[in-house]
Amino acid sequence: MRKRIILTLSCTALLAGCASDSSSSSTGLYSDLMAKAKYRNLSAAAIFQKAKKAQDREDYSSAVTVYESLESLYPYGPYAEQAQLNTAYCYYRRGESEAAEAAASHFIRLHPANPHVDYAWYLKGIAYYQSIRGAEWNPRPLHSAFDTLETVVKRWPNSAYAADARQRMAKIIDILGRRQLDICRFYYIRHAYVAAANRCESVVSKYQLSPSRQEALYYLTLSYRHLHMKKMASTTLAILKHNYPKGSYTRDLQP
């Protein structure tokens, strides 16, 4: 009977975890061959325990090396599958987002029906999330993180990882909304009202849960007024008043 894979960390530990100092993700061909030779006479269980001990003492570099050696020597079976999951987690803890995403994707491709594939999707999502840097210049990791975490929420709504996935998605929406709003302001102060209106409409329609929505409605109303689109300005102002009746932006506008 197939052994059930045991997750090596609790949900709480994972959610609270943060990336440690990153180091090189490649051990090199020579190091790989040496590692294989070192563990060749050990069972999969024995190799796994060595890797797990390294992981438990937060020596993630050593843990990855041993896990990858295990998978190379024993590519099939529950220990190899668990090693793949743990490798993704160790890369994540080392701050190597791309390697963590690749390792999680590797597991998903090989074991799409595994009972812990939701965990692999979650690891992939938080790896993308970890790689978010300078969203004002490169929003791609934001979209990748959102789409991956959304997969967790939609496919496994009762998963132990769904709640954290939802929270991260909300933060991503906020970041994307603010990014669009910054561009809207950029165009508005330069009197490019058509471009400003287009960006504000994007915030209002795509990022409805973003706190930036209120200010986007404000600039959208002003942009429509400058464009002499009185009906659209009036409708947008009505939406602003309805959703934020006591908001500062609502008070600043006159019908």
C-alpha positions as CSV (number, residue, x, y, z in Angstrom):
1,M,0.0,0.0,0.0
2,R,1.4,3.4,-1.0
3,K,2.7,5.3,2.0
4,R,1.0,8.6,2.7
5,I,3.4,11.5,2.4
6,I,3.8,13.4,5.7
7,L,4.3,17.1,5.4
8,T,7.4,18.2,7.2
9,L,6.2,21.5,8.5
10,S,3.0,22.7,10.0
11,C,0.8,25.2,8.3
12,T,1.6,27.7,11.1
13,A,5.3,27.3,10.8
14,L,5.2,27.8,7.0
15,L,3.0,30.9,7.2
16,A,5.2,32.5,9.8
17,G,8.4,31.5,8.0
18,C,10.6,34.1,6.3
19,A,13.3,33.7,3.8
20,S,16.9,33.2,5.1
21,D,20.0,34.5,3.4
22,S,20.1,33.2,-0.1
23,S,23.0,31.3,-1.6
24,S,23.7,29.6,-4.9
25,S,21.0,27.2,-6.1
26,S,23.5,25.1,-8.2
27,T,25.8,22.6,-6.5
28,G,27.6,21.9,-9.8
29,L,28.1,18.6,-11.6
30,Y,31.2,17.7,-9.5
31,S,29.4,18.3,-6.2
32,D,26.4,16.3,-7.4
33,L,28.5,13.3,-8.4
34,M,30.3,13.5,-5.0
35,A,27.0,13.6,-3.1
36,K,25.7,10.6,-5.0
37,A,28.8,8.6,-4.2
38,K,28.5,9.6,-0.6
39,Y,25.0,8.4,-0.2
40,R,24.9,5.5,-2.7
41,N,25.1,2.8,0.0
42,L,22.3,4.3,2.1
43,S,18.6,3.6,1.9
44,A,16.1,6.2,0.8
45,A,14.9,6.5,4.4
46,A,18.4,7.0,5.8
47,I,19.2,9.7,3.2
48,F,15.9,11.4,3.9
49,Q,16.6,11.6,7.6
50,K,19.9,13.2,7.0
51,A,18.3,15.8,4.8
52,K,15.5,16.4,7.3
53,K,17.9,16.9,10.2
54,A,19.7,19.6,8.1
55,Q,16.4,21.2,7.3
56,D,15.4,21.2,11.0
57,R,18.5,23.0,12.0
58,E,17.8,25.5,9.2
59,D,20.9,24.4,7.1
60,Y,18.8,24.7,4.0
61,S,21.8,24.6,1.6
62,S,22.9,21.2,2.9
63,A,19.3,19.9,3.0
64,V,18.7,20.7,-0.6
65,T,21.9,18.9,-1.6
66,V,20.9,15.8,0.2
67,Y,17.3,15.9,-0.9
68,E,18.4,16.2,-4.5
69,S,20.8,13.3,-4.1
70,L,18.0,11.2,-2.7
71,E,15.8,12.0,-5.7
72,S,18.6,11.2,-8.1
73,L,19.4,7.8,-6.4
74,Y,15.8,6.9,-5.6
75,P,13.6,8.8,-8.1
76,Y,10.4,6.9,-7.3
77,G,8.5,6.3,-4.1
78,P,7.2,8.4,-1.2
79,Y,10.6,9.5,0.0
80,A,11.5,11.0,-3.4
81,E,8.1,12.8,-3.5
82,Q,8.5,14.2,-0.1
83,A,12.1,15.2,-1.0
84,Q,10.7,17.2,-3.9
85,L,8.3,19.1,-1.7
86,N,10.9,19.7,0.9
87,T,13.4,21.0,-1.7
88,A,10.9,23.6,-2.8
89,Y,10.4,24.7,0.8
90,C,14.1,24.9,1.5
91,Y,14.7,27.0,-1.6
92,Y,11.9,29.3,-0.4
93,R,13.4,29.6,3.0
94,R,16.8,30.4,1.4
95,G,15.1,33.3,-0.5
96,E,15.6,31.6,-3.9
97,S,12.3,32.3,-5.4
98,E,12.9,31.1,-8.9
99,A,14.4,27.8,-7.7
100,A,11.5,27.3,-5.2
101,E,8.9,27.9,-8.0
102,A,10.7,25.5,-10.3
103,A,10.9,22.8,-7.6
104,A,7.2,23.2,-6.8
105,S,6.3,23.1,-10.5
106,H,8.4,20.0,-10.9
107,F,6.4,18.3,-8.2
108,I,3.0,19.4,-9.7
109,R,4.0,18.1,-13.1
110,L,5.0,14.7,-11.8
111,H,2.3,14.2,-9.2
112,P,-0.9,16.2,-10.2
113,A,-3.1,13.8,-8.2
114,N,-1.0,13.7,-5.1
115,P,-3.0,14.4,-1.9
116,H,-0.6,17.2,-1.1
117,V,-0.5,18.9,-4.4
118,D,-2.4,21.9,-2.9
119,Y,0.7,22.4,-0.7
120,A,2.9,22.4,-3.8
121,W,0.7,25.0,-5.5
122,Y,0.8,27.1,-2.4
123,L,4.6,26.9,-2.2
124,K,4.7,27.9,-5.9
125,G,2.4,30.9,-5.2
126,I,4.4,32.2,-2.2
127,A,7.6,31.8,-4.1
128,Y,6.2,34.1,-6.7
129,Y,5.0,36.4,-3.9
130,Q,8.4,36.4,-2.4
131,S,9.9,37.5,-5.7
132,I,7.8,40.7,-5.8
133,R,10.3,43.6,-6.0
134,G,9.7,47.0,-7.5
135,A,6.1,46.4,-8.6
136,E,6.0,49.8,-10.1
137,W,8.4,48.6,-12.7
138,N,7.7,44.9,-13.1
139,P,4.2,43.7,-12.2
140,R,4.7,40.2,-13.7
141,P,5.5,38.5,-10.4
142,L,2.4,40.1,-8.9
143,H,0.2,38.5,-11.6
144,S,1.9,35.2,-11.4
145,A,1.5,35.1,-7.6
146,F,-2.1,36.1,-7.8
147,D,-3.0,33.5,-10.5
148,T,-1.2,30.7,-8.6
149,L,-2.7,31.5,-5.2
150,E,-6.1,31.8,-6.9
151,T,-5.7,28.2,-8.0
152,V,-5.3,27.1,-4.4
153,V,-8.4,29.0,-3.3
154,K,-10.6,27.8,-6.2
155,R,-9.5,24.2,-6.3
156,W,-9.0,23.6,-2.6
157,P,-11.2,26.2,-0.7
158,N,-11.0,24.2,2.5
159,S,-7.2,23.7,2.3
160,A,-5.1,24.6,5.3
161,Y,-3.3,27.1,3.0
162,A,-6.4,28.8,1.4
163,A,-6.8,31.4,4.1
164,D,-3.3,32.7,3.8
165,A,-3.6,32.5,0.0
166,R,-6.6,34.8,0.2
167,Q,-4.8,37.3,2.4
168,R,-1.9,37.4,0.0
169,M,-4.2,37.9,-3.0
170,A,-5.8,40.9,-1.2
171,K,-2.4,42.4,-0.7
172,I,-1.6,41.9,-4.4
173,I,-4.8,43.6,-5.4
174,D,-3.9,46.5,-3.2
175,I,-0.4,46.8,-4.8
176,L,-1.8,46.5,-8.3
177,G,-4.5,49.1,-7.6
178,R,-2.0,51.5,-6.1
179,R,0.3,51.0,-9.1
180,Q,-2.5,51.9,-11.6
181,L,-3.5,54.8,-9.4
182,D,0.0,56.2,-9.4
183,I,0.0,56.1,-13.3
184,C,-3.4,57.7,-13.2
185,R,-2.1,60.7,-11.2
186,F,0.9,60.9,-13.4
187,Y,-1.3,61.4,-16.5
188,Y,-3.8,63.7,-14.7
189,I,-1.2,66.2,-13.5
190,R,0.1,66.4,-17.1
191,H,-3.4,67.1,-18.3
192,A,-3.5,63.8,-20.2
193,Y,-7.1,63.2,-19.2
194,V,-8.0,60.4,-21.6
195,A,-5.0,58.3,-20.4
196,A,-5.8,59.2,-16.8
197,A,-9.4,58.1,-17.2
198,N,-8.4,54.8,-18.7
199,R,-6.1,54.0,-15.8
200,C,-8.7,55.0,-13.2
201,E,-11.3,52.8,-14.9
202,S,-8.9,49.9,-14.7
203,V,-8.6,50.4,-10.9
204,V,-12.4,50.7,-10.5
205,S,-13.2,47.7,-12.6
206,K,-10.3,45.3,-12.1
207,Y,-9.4,46.0,-8.5
208,Q,-12.7,46.7,-6.8
209,L,-11.4,45.5,-3.4
210,S,-8.4,47.8,-3.5
211,P,-8.4,50.7,-1.1
212,S,-7.2,52.8,-4.1
213,R,-10.7,52.5,-5.7
214,Q,-12.0,55.6,-3.8
215,E,-9.3,57.9,-5.1
216,A,-9.5,56.3,-8.6
217,L,-13.2,57.3,-8.7
218,Y,-12.3,60.8,-7.6
219,Y,-9.7,61.2,-10.4
220,L,-12.0,59.5,-12.9
221,T,-14.8,62.1,-12.1
222,L,-12.3,65.0,-12.5
223,S,-11.0,63.5,-15.8
224,Y,-14.5,63.2,-17.2
225,R,-15.2,66.8,-16.3
226,H,-12.1,68.0,-18.0
227,L,-13.2,66.0,-21.1
228,H,-16.6,67.6,-20.9
229,M,-18.3,64.2,-20.4
230,K,-20.9,65.5,-18.0
231,K,-23.1,62.4,-17.9
232,M,-20.1,60.1,-17.2
233,A,-18.8,62.5,-14.6
234,S,-22.2,62.6,-12.9
235,T,-22.5,58.8,-12.9
236,T,-19.0,58.3,-11.5
237,L,-19.6,60.9,-8.8
238,A,-22.8,59.1,-7.8
239,I,-20.9,55.8,-7.5
240,L,-18.3,57.6,-5.3
241,K,-21.0,59.0,-3.0
242,H,-22.8,55.7,-2.7
243,N,-19.7,53.7,-1.8
244,Y,-17.9,56.3,0.2
245,P,-20.5,58.8,1.5
246,K,-18.2,60.2,4.2
247,G,-15.0,60.0,2.3
248,S,-12.7,63.0,1.9
249,Y,-12.7,62.6,-1.9
250,T,-16.5,62.7,-1.9
251,R,-16.5,66.0,0.1
252,D,-13.9,67.6,-2.2
253,L,-16.1,67.1,-5.3
254,Q,-19.0,69.3,-6.2
255,P,-21.8,68.0,-8.5
